[in-house]
Amino acid sequence: LKKKFNEIGKRKILFIGNDYQYNNYAKNIQFLHSISKKFKNNIFGSMGNVKFNNMINYGWMNFDSEYSRKKLLDYDFLIQTSKNDANPSTILEAMSWGLIPIATKQCGYHNEEGIINIPLNRVNDTVKIIKKLLHINPNNLFHIQKINIKALNERYNWKIYRDTIKKIVLSPNKKKRNYNNYYLNKK
């Protein structure tokens, strides 16, 4: 868990992801690229196969390694700019590491207390939000971090996930309307 945030003026933002063709539309890489160009080169980093001209590009990282975790914890925020990638696990992972998530609501987290929402494809409005975050009081960042750890413990954990799946799988099979037959046979 991140124990110290970088001081004002030295904070950094990390993107973790890929630009595979099947996923690039959802990840909205061009929006992220447009945002990052508005800042100095050393503020943004990228882990994954995406290479940006104005970011520190690490390539694929194994977060089991000490080196990768050390690099990751150099950052204060994780950014996700997806158009339709609800609940990307990188947001939950970032929360568990102590990074503060910055994400479009299309990532599946809208109006969550510990996740900073940015407007989809509105570069200038997003830049304003990020500039504020880069200068926010560190006590506020620790407060957000604490909210996120609580959310992970209470709402986003494997026990809850397993219990939900078990409940769905073991629930009595209720008769459902076969809409295919319903519409095909409807006169």
N, C-alpha and C positions, 0 to 999 in steps of 0.2 A: 504494500500500500504506500502510495506517495505520501511522504511525511512533510515535505516542504515545497511550496510553490516558488517558482522563479520570481525575482523581484520585478516591480513595475518597470517596464522598458526592456525587459529581457524574457518575457513570457513567450511560449511557443505553442503551436497548434499542429497536431498530427492527423494525417489521413491514413487509414489502414484499409486496403482494398485492392481491387483489380479492375482491369478494363477489358475483360473478356467480352467478345462481341455479344454473347447472350445476356450479359449483365451490364454492359456499358450504358444502355439507355436508362436503366433503373438508377445506376450510380450517379448519373448526371455529371460526368467528369468535366465537361466544358464549363459548367457553372463554377465548380471548384477551382478550375484553372483561372477563370476570370477574377475570382475573389483573391486568390493568392498573388496575382500580378499587382494588386493594389498595395502590397506590403513589401518591406525589405526582404531580401532573399533568405535570411537566416531565421525567419519566424515560422515558416511552414516546413513540415517534413512529410515524407511519404514512405510507408512500408507496404510492400506488395509489388506487383509487377508494373505499376504505373510510374512513369518517369515524367517529371515536370521540369521545365527549364528553370524555374525560380524557386525550387524546393530542394531540400536535402533529400536525396533519394537513397534509401537503404536497401531496396530490393526485398525479397522474401526474408522474413525473420522467424526464427524458432523461439517462441517465448518461454520455452523451458530452459533456454540458456541464460546464464548470468549476463553476458554481453548484450543480448537483446533486451532483457528487462531493464538494464541500466540505461540503454538508449531510449527506451520507451518512457522511463521515468524522468528523462530530461524535459519532457513535454508537460504542459499544464492542461491542455484541452485536446479532445478528439473531435474532429469534424466529419459529418456525413451529410452529403447534399443530395440524397436520393430523391427521385421522382415518385417511385412506387416500390420501395423495398421495405415493407413493414417489418418492424422488429428485428433489425440487423443485430446479430449477436455481438458485433464489435462494440456497440453502445453499452451493452451490459458488461462486457469484458472491461471496457474503459472505466466504468463505474467501479468495478471490483479492484482495479489497479489504483483508483483514486484520482483519475483524470476527470475533468468536467466535460460532459458531452455537449456539443453544439450540433444541432440537427434540424433538418426540415421536418415539419409535422408529418410529411409523407413517409418518414422513417418509422412511423407507428407510435411515436411518443408525442402527443399533442397536449400542451398545457400541463406537463409533468413538472412538479416543483424543482427537481434537480437536473432537468435537461433544458438547456437554453435553445429555444426555437428560433430559426432564421427563416425568412420568407423565401419561398421557392423562386429561383431565377430572378431575384431582385438584388443585383450585385451591390448597388449603392446603399440600400437599406441594411443589407447583411454586413457590409464593411463598417457601418456606423455601430452596429451591435458588437462586432468583434473588437473595434477600437475601445469601446467602453469596457469590455471584458479584460482587455490587456492592461487596463489601468484600475481595475476594481480592487478594493481593499482585500488583502489576503485573508482576513478573518471571514469575509463573506465567502471566499472560495472554500475555506475549511467547513463552513456551515453547509454549503451545497454538497460537499463531499460527504459529510455526515448524513445528510438527507438521503443521498444515493446509497450509502451502505445500509441504512435502515430499509430502504425500498428493496434492495437485494435480499436482505434477510427475511423480510415479511411477504414480498410479492413475487420476486423473481429468483426462485431457487429450484433446485432439482426435486426436492421433496414435493413442493406444490405442483410442479410439472408432472411428476410421476403419479401423484394422487389424482390429478385432473384426468390424465389419460386413463388411469385405472377405472375411474368413475364412468367415463364415457364407454369404455370397452365392456364393463360389467353391468351397465344399466340395462334394464329389461328392453327388449327390442319392441319398440312401439310401431304399430302399423303406420306406414307413411304412404301418402298418395304417390302413385307412379305417374309423374307428370308427363313422361313420354307417352304412355298409353292414353292418359287423360286428354292431351292435346290432339293426338293423332286420331282418336275416336270421337272427338267432339264434333258435333254438327252445327 
